[in-house]
């Protein structure tokens, strides 16, 4: 028997389990690497489209200047007269709300539901509050009354205009963003401090920038991931169900009132009643949905401090029958409102937009640096064209007392974030198949 044949019979030494961070680090490094390589394209698209959305409000103010703005003038036409002018143009529409302008140069927005509109879309007629003349009409989206430009960018950010299939991209990005951020944070904080060479290599310089920038970004990225998941298709359903079970949903004002005698105070009467009760602008006045229903006047201010109070007004008497203050929301509902508004760039105005812009630009830089480091790891000889990934089998060196609960936690997270769970399972299966293939080649 030759020496080579005898060496093949000798079993390879099995690495002994290590304790603490040293046992976990190789697995975290491999997870961060693969998640970064394969999920980063989705994160890159989400960052760029999100950056476009952040500044869309300023763009729509300019693009839709005629619909949104009017010359300042003394006096205003009653809301009911403005609503009537809009109704005359919408014989097939159902009026759902009237939003008076905040300033003398803002139009009144009269909002309708129309046949053929998709869910969450409305048809809005813009009326000059000083003359009652119609300035224009547009399809709008959501509670924020996004104009067509912002609505288009919003759909691009959420689904790339590919419908439910396209929403998988954004959910995949949000599902993995927190994993990439936490893994990178752990690797940076747990790194070994080594004596640096006088002239560090290009890859070491990139690693330093990548790590330090990621460290600064970590909290912001975790925030974007958590709030982004609330809009996702599958994880969003899980989060909504969990909030419902824990009674963390946002409350709503009661619109039930005694059957009226037929008298109707109108939009003007409802707004005057809530003004006397202290409900400040900006508001949306919603008409009764049917007999025994009240006018609902709800604040729609989304900047800090959030104005989200609402009142119900009896259409026959003008009496405020119910009041819901944002201060009375449970903590989870408040956090949800604040989180969504901050994610969209509304909560702190221009400073919110600047912060999100810095986050998006820094995330793009971290992704580019990461791919560049991968490229610099490629072998300079042989046929390999890409950088080497971290070694396989890291999970075998983790003590069972650590690995077992970690698997349980991952399974629970994967249940509530199914796209994360399925993609992680896909990574494991592909990685295992590649390992089997390598062993067959080496045999």
C-alpha positions as CSV (number, residue, x, y, z in Angstrom):
1,X,0.0,0.0,0.0
2,X,1.4,3.3,-1.0
3,X,1.9,6.2,1.4
4,X,-0.9,8.2,-0.3
5,X,-3.3,5.3,0.1
6,X,-2.4,4.9,3.8
7,X,-2.9,8.7,4.4
8,X,-6.5,8.5,2.9
9,X,-7.3,5.8,5.6
10,X,-6.4,8.1,8.4
11,X,-9.5,10.0,9.5
12,X,-9.4,13.8,9.4
13,X,-9.2,15.4,12.9
14,X,-12.5,16.7,14.2
15,X,-12.4,20.2,15.5
16,X,-13.2,20.4,19.1
17,X,-16.2,22.5,20.1
18,X,-15.1,26.0,21.3
19,X,-16.8,28.1,23.9
20,X,-18.2,31.6,23.8
21,X,-18.0,34.0,20.9
22,X,-15.1,32.0,19.3
23,X,-17.5,29.1,18.6
24,X,-20.3,31.2,17.1
25,X,-18.2,33.7,15.1
26,X,-17.5,31.4,12.1
27,X,-21.2,30.7,11.6
28,X,-22.1,34.4,12.0
29,X,-19.4,35.3,9.5
30,X,-20.7,32.8,7.0
31,X,-24.3,33.9,7.5
32,X,-23.3,37.6,7.1
33,X,-21.4,36.8,3.9
34,X,-24.1,34.8,2.1
35,X,-26.9,37.1,3.2
36,X,-24.8,40.1,2.0
37,X,-23.9,38.5,-1.4
38,X,-27.4,37.3,-2.3
39,X,-29.7,39.7,-0.5
40,X,-27.8,42.9,-1.1
41,X,-29.2,43.4,-4.7
42,X,-32.7,43.6,-3.1
43,X,-31.4,45.9,-0.4
44,X,-29.8,48.1,-3.1
45,X,-33.1,48.5,-5.0
46,X,-35.0,49.2,-1.9
47,X,-32.5,51.9,-0.8
48,X,-32.6,53.6,-4.2
49,X,-36.4,53.5,-4.6
50,X,-36.8,54.5,-0.9
51,X,-34.5,57.5,-1.5
52,X,-36.7,58.6,-4.4
53,X,-39.8,58.3,-2.2
54,X,-38.4,60.4,0.6
55,X,-38.3,63.5,-1.6
56,X,-41.4,62.8,-3.5
57,X,-43.6,65.2,-1.4
58,X,-41.5,68.1,-2.5
59,X,-41.7,67.0,-6.1
60,X,-45.4,66.6,-6.1
61,X,-45.9,70.1,-4.7
62,X,-44.2,71.4,-7.8
63,X,-45.7,69.0,-10.3
64,X,-49.3,69.4,-9.1
65,X,-49.1,73.1,-8.2
66,X,-52.3,73.9,-10.0
67,X,-54.3,71.2,-8.1
68,X,-52.8,71.9,-4.7
69,X,-52.4,75.6,-4.6
70,X,-54.4,78.8,-5.2
71,X,-53.7,82.5,-4.9
72,X,-54.5,83.8,-1.4
73,X,-57.7,85.7,-1.2
74,X,-60.1,87.0,1.6
75,X,-63.1,84.9,2.6
76,X,-63.9,81.2,1.9
77,X,-66.9,79.4,0.4
78,X,-68.7,77.0,2.8
79,X,-67.4,73.4,2.7
80,X,-70.8,72.1,1.7
81,X,-70.8,74.3,-1.4
82,X,-67.3,73.2,-2.3
83,X,-68.4,69.5,-1.9
84,X,-71.4,70.2,-4.1
85,X,-69.2,71.6,-6.8
86,X,-67.0,68.4,-6.7
87,X,-70.1,66.1,-6.6
88,X,-71.3,67.7,-9.8
89,X,-68.3,66.2,-11.5
90,X,-68.5,62.8,-9.9
91,X,-72.0,61.4,-10.6
92,X,-70.7,57.8,-10.2
93,X,-68.6,58.6,-7.1
94,X,-69.3,58.2,-3.4
95,X,-68.0,61.1,-1.3
96,X,-65.9,59.8,1.6
97,X,-64.2,62.9,2.9
98,X,-63.4,66.6,2.7
99,X,-60.0,68.0,3.6
100,X,-59.9,71.8,4.1
101,X,-56.7,73.5,3.2
102,X,-54.2,74.3,5.9
103,X,-53.4,77.8,4.6
104,X,-55.2,80.3,2.4
105,X,-53.1,79.1,-0.6
106,X,-54.1,75.5,-0.3
107,X,-57.0,73.9,-2.1
108,X,-59.8,71.9,-0.5
109,X,-59.5,68.2,-1.3
110,X,-62.9,66.4,-1.8
111,X,-62.3,62.7,-1.8
112,X,-64.5,60.0,-3.6
113,X,-64.6,56.3,-4.0
114,X,-65.3,55.3,-7.7
115,X,-66.0,52.0,-9.4
116,X,-62.9,50.4,-10.8
117,X,-60.4,51.9,-8.4
118,X,-58.0,49.6,-6.7
119,X,-58.0,49.1,-3.0
120,X,-56.7,52.2,-1.1
121,X,-57.0,54.4,-4.2
122,X,-59.4,57.4,-4.3
123,X,-60.5,60.0,-6.7
124,X,-59.9,63.6,-5.5
125,X,-61.4,66.8,-6.7
126,X,-59.4,70.0,-5.8
127,X,-61.6,73.0,-5.2
128,X,-60.6,76.7,-4.7
129,X,-61.8,77.5,-1.2
130,X,-62.2,81.2,-2.0
131,X,-64.3,80.8,-5.2
132,X,-65.7,77.3,-5.2
133,X,-64.2,76.7,-8.6
134,X,-62.7,73.2,-9.4
135,X,-58.9,73.4,-10.0
136,X,-58.5,69.8,-11.1
137,X,-59.0,66.1,-10.3
138,X,-56.6,63.3,-9.8
139,X,-56.3,59.7,-8.6
140,X,-54.8,59.7,-5.1
141,X,-53.5,56.9,-2.9
142,X,-53.7,56.0,0.8
143,X,-54.4,58.0,3.9
144,X,-51.6,60.4,3.0
145,X,-53.4,61.4,-0.2
146,X,-50.4,60.7,-2.4
147,X,-50.6,62.3,-5.8
148,X,-49.9,60.1,-8.9
149,X,-46.1,60.8,-8.9
150,X,-45.6,59.8,-5.3
151,X,-48.0,56.9,-5.6
152,X,-46.0,55.6,-8.6
153,X,-42.7,55.8,-6.7
154,X,-44.4,54.2,-3.6
155,X,-45.5,51.2,-5.7
156,X,-42.0,51.0,-7.2
157,X,-40.5,50.8,-3.8
158,X,-43.0,48.2,-2.5
159,X,-43.3,45.9,-5.6
160,X,-41.4,47.3,-8.6
161,X,-44.9,47.5,-10.3
162,X,-44.9,43.7,-10.5
163,X,-48.0,43.1,-8.3
164,X,-48.0,40.6,-5.5
165,X,-45.0,38.8,-7.0
166,X,-43.0,42.0,-6.9
167,X,-43.8,42.5,-3.3
168,X,-41.7,39.5,-2.5
169,X,-38.5,41.5,-3.3
170,X,-39.2,44.2,-0.7
171,X,-40.3,41.6,1.9
172,X,-37.1,39.6,1.3
173,X,-35.1,42.7,1.7
174,X,-36.8,43.7,5.0
175,X,-36.7,40.2,6.3
176,X,-32.9,39.9,5.9
177,X,-31.9,43.5,6.6
178,X,-32.0,43.0,10.4
179,X,-30.1,39.8,10.1
180,X,-27.3,41.4,8.1
181,X,-27.2,44.4,10.4
182,X,-27.1,42.3,13.6
183,X,-24.5,39.9,12.2
184,X,-22.3,42.7,11.0
185,X,-22.6,44.5,14.3
186,X,-21.7,41.3,16.2
187,X,-18.7,40.7,13.9
188,X,-17.4,44.2,14.4
189,X,-17.8,44.4,18.1
190,X,-16.4,40.9,18.6
191,X,-13.4,41.3,16.2
192,X,-9.9,40.6,17.3
193,X,-7.8,43.7,17.7
194,X,-4.6,43.1,15.7
195,X,-1.6,45.2,15.3
196,X,-2.0,47.0,12.0
197,X,0.6,47.2,9.4
198,X,2.1,50.6,8.5
199,X,0.4,50.4,5.1
200,X,-2.9,48.4,5.3
201,X,-4.1,46.7,2.1
202,X,-7.0,48.0,0.1
203,X,-9.2,45.3,1.4
204,X,-8.4,46.1,5.0
205,X,-9.2,49.8,4.3
206,X,-12.5,48.8,2.8
207,X,-13.2,46.5,5.7
208,X,-12.7,49.3,8.1
209,X,-15.0,51.7,6.3
210,X,-17.6,48.9,5.8
211,X,-17.5,48.0,9.5
212,X,-17.5,51.5,10.9
213,X,-20.3,52.7,8.6
214,X,-22.3,49.6,9.4
215,X,-21.8,50.2,13.1
216,X,-23.3,53.7,12.8
217,X,-26.1,52.5,10.5
218,X,-27.2,49.5,12.7
219,X,-30.0,51.2,14.7
220,X,-31.4,52.9,11.6
221,X,-31.3,49.7,9.6
222,X,-33.0,47.7,12.3
223,X,-35.7,50.4,12.4
224,X,-36.3,50.3,8.7
225,X,-36.5,46.5,8.7
226,X,-39.0,46.4,11.6
227,X,-41.3,49.1,10.1
228,X,-40.9,47.8,6.6
229,X,-42.1,44.4,7.6
230,X,-45.4,45.8,8.7
231,X,-46.3,46.6,5.1
232,X,-45.1,43.2,3.7
233,X,-47.4,40.6,2.3
234,X,-46.8,37.5,4.5
235,X,-44.8,38.8,7.4
236,X,-47.2,41.8,7.6
237,X,-50.2,39.4,8.0
238,X,-48.3,37.6,10.8
239,X,-47.6,40.9,12.5
240,X,-51.2,42.1,12.2
241,X,-52.5,38.8,13.6
242,X,-50.0,39.1,16.5
243,X,-51.0,42.7,17.3
244,X,-54.7,41.7,17.2
245,X,-54.1,38.8,19.6
246,X,-52.2,41.1,22.0
247,X,-54.8,43.9,21.6
248,X,-52.1,46.2,20.2
249,X,-54.3,47.5,17.3
250,X,-55.1,51.2,16.9
251,X,-58.5,52.2,18.3
252,X,-61.1,54.1,16.4
253,X,-63.8,56.6,17.4
254,X,-67.3,55.3,17.7
255,X,-69.6,56.7,15.0
256,X,-72.8,55.3,16.3
257,X,-75.5,57.8,17.1
258,X,-79.3,57.7,17.7
259,X,-81.4,57.6,14.5
260,X,-81.8,61.2,13.3
261,X,-84.9,63.1,12.4
262,X,-83.6,63.9,8.9
263,X,-81.8,67.2,9.8
264,X,-78.2,67.4,8.7
265,X,-75.7,70.0,9.9
266,X,-73.4,69.3,6.9
267,X,-69.7,69.4,6.7
268,X,-69.5,73.0,7.9
269,X,-71.6,72.2,11.0
270,X,-69.5,69.2,11.8
271,X,-66.2,71.1,11.5
272,X,-67.5,74.0,13.6
273,X,-68.5,71.6,16.4
274,X,-65.1,70.0,16.5
275,X,-63.3,73.4,16.3
276,X,-65.3,74.5,19.4
277,X,-64.2,71.2,21.1
278,X,-60.5,72.0,20.4
279,X,-59.8,69.8,17.3
280,X,-57.1,71.7,15.4
281,X,-56.2,71.4,11.7
282,X,-55.3,69.6,9.5
283,X,-58.4,67.4,9.5
284,X,-60.6,65.3,7.2
285,X,-64.3,65.5,7.6
286,X,-66.0,62.2,6.7
287,X,-69.8,62.1,6.1
288,X,-72.1,59.6,7.8
289,X,-71.8,56.2,6.3
290,X,-75.6,55.6,6.7
291,X,-78.5,56.0,9.1
292,X,-77.5,56.0,12.7
293,X,-74.0,57.1,11.8
294,X,-72.1,60.3,12.8
295,X,-69.8,62.7,11.0
296,X,-66.2,61.7,11.9
297,X,-63.7,64.5,11.9
298,X,-60.2,63.1,12.2
299,X,-56.8,64.9,12.4
300,X,-54.4,63.9,9.6
301,X,-51.2,65.7,10.8
302,X,-48.3,63.3,10.6
303,X,-45.4,65.5,11.8
304,X,-44.2,65.8,15.3
305,X,-46.1,66.1,17.6
306,X,-48.5,63.7,15.8
307,X,-52.1,65.0,15.5
308,X,-54.3,61.9,15.3
309,X,-57.3,62.9,17.5
310,X,-60.8,62.3,16.2
311,X,-64.3,63.2,17.1
312,X,-67.8,61.9,16.1
313,X,-70.5,64.5,15.6
314,X,-74.3,63.8,15.6
315,X,-75.5,65.1,12.2
316,X,-78.9,66.1,13.6
317,X,-77.8,68.0,16.7
318,X,-74.2,69.0,16.1
319,X,-73.2,67.4,19.4
320,X,-69.8,65.7,19.8
321,X,-70.8,62.2,20.8
322,X,-67.4,60.6,21.1
323,X,-63.8,61.7,21.3
324,X,-60.6,59.7,20.8
325,X,-57.3,61.3,21.7
326,X,-53.9,60.0,20.4
327,X,-52.7,60.3,24.0
328,X,-55.2,57.5,24.9
329,X,-53.7,55.0,22.3
330,X,-51.9,52.1,23.8
331,X,-48.1,52.2,23.5
332,X,-47.9,49.6,20.7
333,X,-50.4,51.7,18.6
334,X,-48.4,54.8,19.2
335,X,-45.1,53.1,18.3
336,X,-46.7,51.8,15.1
337,X,-47.9,55.3,14.1
338,X,-44.6,56.9,14.9
339,X,-42.6,54.2,13.2
340,X,-44.6,54.2,10.0
341,X,-44.5,58.0,9.8
342,X,-40.8,58.1,10.4
343,X,-40.2,55.4,7.8
344,X,-42.0,57.5,5.3
345,X,-40.1,60.7,6.2
346,X,-43.1,62.6,7.7
347,X,-42.6,62.5,11.4
348,X,-39.8,65.2,11.8
349,X,-40.3,67.0,8.6
350,X,-37.1,67.9,6.6
351,X,-34.8,66.4,9.3
352,X,-36.6,63.1,8.9
353,X,-36.0,63.2,5.2
354,X,-32.3,64.1,5.6
355,X,-31.8,61.3,8.1
356,X,-33.4,58.7,5.7
357,X,-31.3,60.1,2.9
358,X,-28.1,59.6,4.8
359,X,-29.2,56.1,5.8
360,X,-30.0,55.2,2.1
361,X,-26.7,56.6,0.8
362,X,-24.7,54.9,3.5
363,X,-26.4,51.6,2.9
364,X,-25.6,51.8,-0.8
365,X,-21.9,52.5,0.1
366,X,-21.7,49.6,2.6
367,X,-23.2,47.2,-0.1
368,X,-20.7,48.4,-2.7
369,X,-17.8,48.1,-0.3
370,X,-18.9,44.6,0.6
371,X,-19.0,43.4,-3.0
372,X,-15.6,45.1,-3.6
373,X,-14.1,43.2,-0.6
374,X,-15.5,40.0,-2.0
375,X,-13.9,40.7,-5.3
376,X,-10.5,41.5,-3.7
377,X,-10.6,38.0,-2.0
378,X,-10.6,36.3,-5.4
379,X,-7.6,34.0,-6.1
380,X,-5.0,35.5,-8.4
381,X,-4.3,32.1,-9.9
382,X,-6.5,29.3,-11.2
383,X,-10.0,29.4,-12.7
384,X,-11.9,31.0,-9.7
385,X,-13.4,34.3,-10.6
386,X,-14.9,35.3,-7.3
387,X,-13.7,35.7,-3.7
388,X,-13.6,32.7,-1.4
389,X,-16.6,32.3,1.1
390,X,-15.9,31.6,4.7
391,X,-15.3,27.9,5.5
392,X,-18.3,25.5,5.7
393,X,-19.2,23.4,8.7
394,X,-19.0,26.2,11.3
395,X,-22.2,25.0,12.9
396,X,-20.5,21.7,13.9
397,X,-18.2,23.6,16.3
398,X,-21.0,25.2,18.2
399,X,-21.8,23.5,21.6
400,X,-25.2,21.8,21.6
401,X,-26.4,23.9,24.5
402,X,-26.0,27.0,22.3
403,X,-27.0,25.4,18.9
404,X,-30.3,23.9,20.1
405,X,-32.0,27.0,21.4
406,X,-30.7,29.0,18.4
407,X,-32.4,26.6,16.1
408,X,-35.6,27.0,18.0
409,X,-35.4,30.8,17.8
410,X,-34.7,30.6,14.1
411,X,-37.7,28.3,13.6
412,X,-40.0,30.7,15.5
413,X,-38.7,33.7,13.6
414,X,-39.0,31.8,10.3
415,X,-42.7,31.0,11.1
416,X,-43.6,34.7,11.6
417,X,-41.2,35.8,8.7
418,X,-41.9,33.0,6.2
419,X,-39.8,34.5,3.4
420,X,-36.8,34.7,5.7
421,X,-37.4,31.1,6.9
422,X,-37.7,29.7,3.3
423,X,-34.7,31.6,1.9
424,X,-32.6,30.5,4.9
425,X,-33.7,26.9,4.4
426,X,-32.7,27.3,0.7
427,X,-29.2,28.6,1.7
428,X,-28.7,25.6,4.0
429,X,-29.9,23.1,1.3
430,X,-27.7,24.6,-1.4
431,X,-24.7,24.8,0.9
432,X,-25.2,21.1,1.9
433,X,-25.4,20.0,-1.8
434,X,-22.2,22.0,-2.6
435,X,-20.5,20.3,0.3
436,X,-21.5,16.8,-0.9
437,X,-20.3,17.7,-4.4
438,X,-16.9,18.8,-3.0
439,X,-16.6,15.5,-1.1
440,X,-17.3,13.4,-4.1
441,X,-14.7,15.4,-6.1
442,X,-12.1,14.9,-3.4
443,X,-12.9,11.2,-2.9
